[in-house]
Amino acid sequence: MISKQPAETLYIQMKQDIRDNKLPLGTPLKQEQLSNQYGVSRIPIRDVLQRLKNEGWLITSGKRGAMVNPLNATEAEDLYLMRSHLEPLILSYAMAHLNHQKIGKATDILEQLEEPGLTIQTHGELNWQFHGVLYQAANRPTLFNNINNLHQLCSRYIGFQNMELNYQKNSQKEHYQLLNALQKKQLGQAQQILKQHISQAGQKLVAYLNNQM
């Protein structure tokens, strides 16, 4: 329960509950019911529902309602296709500015990703922090912000593929391979590893979702 907490706390909690399947799929979410469930007024509920709709976590149901957006193979494929093109691109701008400090920070994040018992939410946040540290070095804010948005939309899928599809070990191996290529200033190799890292994860996820459908 959440009592008199700000909208940001409610937003974080509802995202976590969506990841943990605590909010029903395919059923309209009623503001009054959510207000009672989370112990807040309907005003922050309304604002958070709209924010989650804008970010793709919820979809419109009826005139003003919302419901949890199910994992969708076509959406996942589109998101990973866009990432596979944009992220190697921003890496080409970042390469010249990746120093030992930034590489070290990225390495520290990878070590945190190996800690046992991480929640899907924490894993998704750390995964983006790792990629974000590398991409921020490009000093291309418009490109970076668009990639950030893609990662936010992908966060449910990233957590799902690593926890449910047991993809974490392979993902970490590729993360370290990427860092190794960047340390050696091998841009072409780094871009190839990154593109493969994104594409293969997307293909595995899409295949699984298509089979489930």
C-alpha positions in Angstrom: 0.0 0.0 0.0 1.1 3.6 -0.7 -0.1 6.3 1.7 0.2 10.0 0.8 3.2 9.3 -1.5 4.0 11.6 -4.4 3.0 10.7 -7.9 6.5 9.6 -8.8 6.4 6.9 -6.1 3.1 5.8 -7.4 4.4 5.7 -11.0 7.4 3.5 -10.0 5.2 1.2 -8.0 2.6 0.7 -10.8 5.4 0.0 -13.3 6.8 -2.6 -10.9 3.3 -4.1 -10.5 2.9 -4.3 -14.3 6.2 -6.1 -14.6 5.2 -8.5 -11.8 1.8 -9.2 -13.4 0.0 -7.8 -10.3 -2.2 -5.7 -12.5 -4.6 -7.7 -14.7 -4.0 -8.0 -18.5 -6.9 -7.2 -20.8 -9.0 -5.8 -18.1 -9.8 -2.0 -17.8 -8.2 -0.3 -14.8 -10.7 1.7 -12.9 -9.4 4.9 -11.2 -11.6 4.4 -8.1 -10.3 0.8 -7.6 -6.7 1.9 -8.1 -7.2 4.8 -5.7 -8.3 2.3 -3.0 -5.6 -0.2 -3.9 -2.7 2.3 -3.6 -4.2 4.5 -1.0 -4.0 7.8 -2.9 -6.6 10.2 -4.4 -7.8 9.8 -8.0 -5.8 12.8 -9.2 -2.3 11.2 -9.1 -3.9 7.9 -10.3 -5.2 9.8 -13.4 -1.8 11.5 -14.0 0.2 8.3 -13.7 -2.2 6.4 -15.9 -1.7 9.0 -18.6 2.1 8.9 -18.2 2.1 5.1 -18.5 0.0 5.3 -21.6 2.4 7.8 -23.1 5.3 5.5 -22.4 3.5 2.4 -23.9 2.9 0.5 -20.6 -0.8 1.0 -20.9 -3.2 1.3 -23.8 -6.5 3.1 -24.1 -9.6 1.2 -23.2 -13.0 2.8 -23.8 -13.4 6.5 -23.9 -11.0 7.4 -21.0 -9.9 4.1 -19.5 -6.7 2.2 -19.7 -5.5 -1.3 -19.4 -2.1 -3.1 -19.3 -0.5 -3.4 -22.7 0.3 -7.1 -23.3 3.7 -8.1 -24.6 3.4 -8.0 -28.3 5.7 -9.8 -30.9 5.3 -7.1 -33.6 6.0 -4.2 -31.1 9.0 -6.0 -29.8 10.4 -6.7 -33.3 9.9 -3.0 -34.2 11.6 -1.8 -31.0 14.6 -4.1 -31.4 15.0 -3.2 -35.1 15.1 0.5 -34.3 17.6 -0.1 -31.6 19.8 -2.3 -33.8 20.2 0.7 -36.2 20.4 3.6 -33.9 22.7 2.3 -31.1 25.6 1.3 -33.4 25.2 4.8 -34.9 25.5 6.7 -31.7 28.4 4.5 -30.7 30.4 5.8 -33.7 30.0 9.3 -32.2 30.8 8.2 -28.7 34.0 6.3 -29.5 36.4 9.2 -29.5 35.1 10.4 -26.1 35.2 7.1 -24.2 37.9 7.4 -21.6 39.0 5.1 -18.8 36.6 6.8 -16.4 33.6 6.1 -18.5 34.7 2.5 -19.4 35.3 2.0 -15.6 31.8 3.2 -14.8 30.3 0.9 -17.4 32.3 -2.0 -15.9 31.0 -1.2 -12.4 27.4 -1.4 -13.7 28.1 -4.8 -15.3 29.3 -6.1 -11.9 26.1 -4.9 -10.3 24.1 -6.7 -13.0 25.7 -10.0 -11.8 24.5 -9.6 -8.2 21.9 -12.3 -7.3 18.3 -11.6 -6.6 17.8 -8.5 -8.8 14.3 -7.6 -9.6 13.1 -7.2 -13.2 12.9 -3.4 -12.6 16.4 -3.1 -11.2 17.8 -5.3 -14.0 16.2 -3.1 -16.6 17.4 0.1 -15.0 21.0 -1.2 -14.7 21.0 -2.5 -18.3 20.0 1.0 -19.5 22.6 2.7 -17.2 25.3 0.5 -18.8 24.3 1.4 -22.4 23.6 5.0 -21.4 27.1 5.6 -20.0 28.5 4.7 -23.3 26.1 6.6 -25.5 26.2 9.9 -23.5 29.8 10.2 -24.5 28.6 10.9 -28.0 27.2 14.4 -27.0 24.3 13.9 -29.4 21.3 14.7 -27.1 18.5 14.3 -29.7 19.8 10.9 -30.8 20.4 9.9 -27.2 17.0 10.9 -26.0 15.3 8.9 -28.8 17.4 5.8 -27.9 16.5 6.4 -24.2 12.8 6.4 -25.2 13.2 3.1 -27.0 14.9 1.6 -24.0 12.0 2.7 -21.8 9.6 1.1 -24.2 11.8 -2.0 -24.2 12.3 -2.2 -20.5 9.4 -4.7 -20.0 10.8 -6.9 -22.8 14.4 -6.7 -21.6 13.5 -7.7 -18.1 11.2 -10.5 -19.4 13.9 -11.9 -21.8 16.6 -12.0 -19.1 14.5 -13.4 -16.3 11.9 -15.6 -18.0 14.0 -16.6 -21.0 17.2 -17.0 -19.0 19.1 -14.7 -21.3 21.1 -12.9 -18.7 24.3 -15.0 -18.9 24.6 -14.5 -22.7 23.7 -10.8 -22.5 26.5 -10.2 -19.9 29.1 -12.1 -22.1 28.2 -9.8 -25.0 28.4 -6.7 -22.7 32.0 -7.6 -21.8 32.9 -8.3 -25.4 31.6 -4.8 -26.3 33.7 -3.1 -23.6 36.8 -5.0 -24.7 36.4 -3.8 -28.3 35.8 -0.3 -27.1 38.9 -0.3 -24.9 40.9 -1.4 -27.9 39.3 1.4 -30.0 38.0 -1.2 -32.5 34.9 0.7 -33.6 33.8 -1.7 -36.3 34.1 -4.7 -34.0 32.2 -2.9 -31.3 29.4 -1.9 -33.6 29.1 -5.5 -34.9 29.0 -6.9 -31.4 26.4 -4.3 -30.3 24.2 -4.9 -33.4 24.4 -8.7 -32.9 23.7 -8.2 -29.1 20.5 -6.4 -29.9 19.3 -8.4 -32.9 19.8 -11.8 -31.4 18.0 -10.9 -28.2 15.1 -9.4 -30.2 14.9 -12.5 -32.5 14.8 -14.9 -29.5 12.1 -12.8 -27.8 10.0 -12.4 -30.9 10.1 -16.1 -31.6 9.0 -16.9 -28.0 6.1 -14.4 -28.2 5.0 -15.7 -31.5 4.9 -19.2 -30.2 2.9 -18.1 -27.2 0.4 -16.3 -29.4 
